Amino acid sequence: MLAKQTDGSVGVAVQRIGGGPLSTLNAGQTFPMASTFKIAVAGAVFDRIDKGELKLDTMVKVDPAVLVNSAGIAEQMKHPGVALSVHNLLELMLTRSDNTATDVMVAQAGGPAAVTAWLRKVGVTSGQRVDADTARLIYRALDITPGPGTFRENIDRAFAADPSKRDMDQKRIPNASFNADPRDASTPEAMLQLLTIIQSGKALSASSTKELIAIMERCITGEKRLKGLLPPGTVVAHKTGTLMSIANDVGVVTLPDGGKFAIAVFVKGDTKGVDTQERVIAEIARTAYDYYLLGGR
């Protein structure tokens, strides 16, 4: 079995867009979403755009005090004076998984509770919830109680006081209590439901749906995950998530005939390493692709 390559737990949900049987592994079990929660954040922001409360070209100040480590803003724009459009912030959040852009977008969405409320409104009535921005999510994953100062200062202070937290982060050591926490978590089938609702156009306006999917198709992270074993050029609108022992990838794959299927693969508690996790995700995605390519419903 593909999932047995990892010593962690694997959650899978797969379904053709437009209907057909739902295939799952560990249905009903929650998995930390890590950065895959950013799809819901984007949905809540686009909902505000649809309501006329925001525009894609609305400029938003990025305060240095909210910088969160990750590729993008925190690495390249460390000084005061940064303002980016909502459109650019969404692009950074979804294509590069920029944590700073995400936390700015969480605030623009109205906070984590507003993101969960949007999920409930569009029909994801259970199985997925958003409780934190990325800074607070990472603090909880590393069992850090933040004090005064920036994210970087809090992390450095915690690592200096307890080097085991640095090991947990850098060596991808599982945090069992975090992996079982229902906060900021999703079942595979709830994530699949969100993907299919977005893809079907039932969550957002036609223009917002088109742009959200287009941004997700430009995602550059996780090239060895869902896309890893698919034929070159396969269009995949997806979002990855990586945090300690967690590796996820969720999205919508386009088949050669234009048909599509949604897929969510979560891996938690793995100690074999990211290469193993990514191989599991890639092989599951390829198996689903071949099944639908050969006429499976």
C-alpha positions in Angstrom: 0.0 0.0 0.0 1.4 3.4 -1.0 0.7 5.0 2.4 2.8 2.4 4.2 6.0 3.9 2.8 5.8 6.4 5.6 5.7 5.6 9.4 3.2 8.5 9.8 -0.5 8.8 9.2 -1.8 9.5 5.7 -5.2 11.0 4.9 -6.5 11.0 1.3 -9.7 12.1 -0.4 -10.2 12.0 -4.2 -13.2 12.7 -6.4 -13.9 13.6 -10.0 -15.2 17.2 -10.3 -18.8 17.0 -11.3 -19.6 13.9 -9.2 -18.7 10.3 -8.9 -17.5 8.0 -6.0 -15.5 9.6 -3.2 -12.4 7.6 -2.4 -10.8 8.1 1.0 -8.2 6.9 3.4 -8.6 7.7 7.1 -11.8 9.6 6.5 -12.9 11.5 9.6 -9.4 11.8 11.0 -8.2 15.4 11.3 -4.8 16.4 10.0 -2.9 19.7 10.7 -3.5 21.8 7.6 -0.3 23.7 7.8 -0.2 26.1 4.9 -3.1 24.5 3.1 -5.3 26.6 5.3 -4.3 29.5 3.0 -6.9 28.4 0.5 -9.7 29.2 3.0 -8.0 32.5 3.8 -8.0 33.4 0.1 -11.6 32.4 -0.2 -12.6 34.7 2.6 -10.7 37.6 1.1 -12.2 37.0 -2.3 -15.6 37.0 -0.6 -15.0 40.5 0.8 -14.0 41.5 -2.7 -17.2 40.1 -4.1 -19.1 42.2 -1.4 -17.3 45.3 -2.5 -15.5 45.7 0.8 -12.1 45.2 -0.8 -10.6 45.4 -4.3 -7.7 43.5 -5.8 -5.8 46.7 -6.2 -6.5 47.9 -2.6 -3.1 48.7 -1.1 -2.3 47.3 2.3 0.6 48.3 4.6 2.9 45.6 5.7 4.2 46.5 9.2 7.6 45.1 10.0 6.2 44.0 13.3 4.1 41.3 11.6 6.9 39.7 9.6 6.9 35.9 9.9 9.8 33.9 8.6 9.4 32.4 5.1 10.5 33.1 1.5 9.2 36.4 0.3 8.5 39.5 2.3 10.3 38.6 5.5 13.5 37.8 3.5 13.5 40.6 1.0 11.6 43.5 2.6 12.8 43.8 6.1 12.4 47.6 6.5 9.5 50.0 7.0 7.8 51.3 4.0 6.2 48.2 2.4 2.7 48.3 1.0 1.3 45.8 -1.5 -1.9 45.3 -3.2 -4.4 42.6 -2.1 -3.7 40.9 -5.4 0.0 40.7 -4.9 -0.4 39.5 -1.3 -2.8 36.7 -2.5 -0.2 35.8 -5.1 2.6 35.6 -2.6 0.5 33.7 -0.1 -0.7 31.0 -2.5 2.2 30.6 -5.0 5.1 30.9 -2.6 3.3 30.2 0.7 4.6 33.6 2.1 3.7 33.6 5.8 3.8 37.4 6.2 1.5 37.9 3.3 -0.8 35.3 4.8 -1.0 37.0 8.2 -1.8 40.3 6.5 -4.5 38.6 4.5 -5.9 36.8 7.6 -6.3 40.3 9.1 -8.0 41.6 6.0 -10.4 38.6 6.0 -11.5 39.6 9.5 -9.4 37.1 11.5 -9.4 33.4 11.8 -13.0 33.2 13.1 -14.2 35.0 10.0 -12.4 32.5 7.8 -14.1 29.6 9.5 -17.4 31.5 9.2 -16.8 31.7 5.5 -16.2 28.0 5.3 -19.5 27.3 7.0 -21.3 29.8 4.8 -20.1 28.1 1.6 -21.0 24.6 2.8 -18.0 23.2 4.6 -20.1 22.7 7.7 -17.7 20.5 9.6 -14.3 18.8 9.5 -12.3 22.0 8.9 -11.6 25.0 11.0 -9.2 27.9 11.1 -8.1 29.2 14.5 -4.9 31.1 14.0 -2.7 33.0 11.7 0.6 31.5 10.7 2.6 33.1 13.5 0.4 31.7 16.2 0.1 28.4 14.4 3.9 28.0 14.4 4.1 29.0 18.1 1.6 26.2 18.9 3.3 23.6 16.8 6.6 24.3 18.6 5.0 24.6 22.0 6.1 28.3 22.3 4.4 30.8 24.5 5.1 34.1 22.7 6.3 37.1 24.7 6.9 40.7 23.6 8.7 41.4 20.4 8.6 40.1 16.8 8.1 36.6 15.6 11.8 36.2 14.9 12.6 37.4 18.4 10.2 35.0 20.0 11.5 32.1 18.0 15.1 32.9 18.8 14.4 33.4 22.5 12.5 30.1 22.6 15.3 28.2 20.8 18.0 29.6 23.0 16.1 28.6 26.2 15.2 25.1 24.9 17.3 23.7 22.1 14.9 20.8 21.7 12.4 23.2 20.1 15.0 24.0 17.4 15.5 20.2 16.9 11.7 19.7 16.6 11.7 22.4 13.9 14.8 21.6 11.9 14.8 17.8 12.3 11.1 17.5 11.6 10.4 15.7 14.9 6.7 15.0 15.3 4.7 16.8 18.0 2.0 14.3 18.8 -0.2 16.7 20.7 -0.2 19.2 17.9 -0.8 16.5 15.3 -3.9 15.5 17.2 -5.1 19.0 17.9 -8.5 19.8 16.2 -7.5 23.4 15.8 -6.3 24.5 12.4 -7.0 21.0 11.1 -9.1 19.4 8.4 -10.3 15.9 7.5 -9.3 14.9 4.0 -13.0 14.9 2.9 -13.6 18.4 4.2 -10.6 19.8 2.3 -11.9 17.9 -0.8 -15.3 19.5 -0.3 -13.7 23.0 -0.2 -11.8 22.3 -3.4 -14.9 21.1 -5.2 -17.1 23.9 -4.0 -14.5 26.5 -5.2 -14.0 24.7 -8.5 -17.7 24.5 -9.2 -18.1 28.2 -8.8 -20.5 27.9 -5.8 -18.3 29.7 -3.3 -17.4 32.9 -5.1 -18.3 35.1 -8.1 -17.2 33.9 -11.5 -14.4 36.4 -11.7 -13.1 35.6 -8.2 -13.4 31.9 -8.8 -11.4 32.3 -12.0 -8.6 34.3 -10.4 -8.3 32.1 -7.3 -7.9 29.0 -9.4 -5.4 30.8 -11.7 -3.3 31.8 -8.8 -3.3 28.3 -7.4 -2.2 27.0 -10.9 0.9 29.2 -10.5 1.9 27.6 -7.3 5.7 26.9 -7.3 6.0 25.0 -4.1 5.8 21.2 -3.8 7.0 20.3 -7.3 7.6 16.7 -6.1 4.2 16.3 -4.4 1.0 16.2 -6.4 2.8 17.2 -9.6 5.8 15.0 -9.0 4.9 12.0 -11.2 2.2 13.5 -13.4 3.0 14.0 -17.1 4.9 17.2 -17.8 2.6 20.2 -18.4 -0.3 18.7 -16.4 -2.3 21.7 -15.0 -2.6 21.5 -11.2 -4.2 24.2 -9.1 -2.9 23.4 -5.7 -1.6 24.4 -2.3 1.1 22.7 -0.2 1.6 22.7 3.5 4.8 21.8 5.4 5.5 22.0 9.1 7.8 19.7 11.1 6.6 16.1 10.5 3.7 17.3 8.3 3.7 17.4 4.5 0.5 18.1 2.6 -0.7 18.9 -0.9 -4.2 19.6 -2.0 -5.7 20.7 -5.3 -7.5 20.1 -8.6 -5.8 18.2 -11.5 -6.8 18.6 -15.1 -6.9 15.5 -17.3 -6.0 15.4 -21.0 -9.7 15.4 -22.0 -10.4 18.5 -19.9 -12.0 16.6 -17.1 -10.8 17.4 -13.6 -10.5 15.6 -10.2 -9.9 17.1 -6.8 -7.4 15.5 -4.4 -6.3 16.1 -0.9 -3.3 14.2 0.6 -2.1 14.9 4.2 0.8 13.2 5.9 1.5 13.7 9.6 3.8 12.1 12.2 6.4 11.0 9.7 10.0 10.4 10.8 11.4 9.1 7.6 11.8 12.6 6.0 10.3 14.8 3.4 11.5 12.7 0.4 9.4 9.8 1.7 6.4 12.0 2.3 6.6 13.6 -1.1 6.9 10.2 -2.8 3.8 9.0 -1.0 1.9 12.1 -2.2 3.2 11.9 -5.7 2.4 8.2 -6.1 -1.1 8.6 -4.7 -1.7 11.5 -7.2 -0.4 9.4 -10.1 -2.6 6.5 -9.1 -5.7 8.7 -9.1 -4.6 10.3 -12.4 -4.2 6.9 -14.1 -7.6 5.7 -12.7 -9.5 8.6 -14.2 -7.4 8.6 -17.4 -8.5 5.0 -18.0 -12.2 5.9 -17.6 -12.7 5.5 -13.8 -15.6 7.4 -12.4 
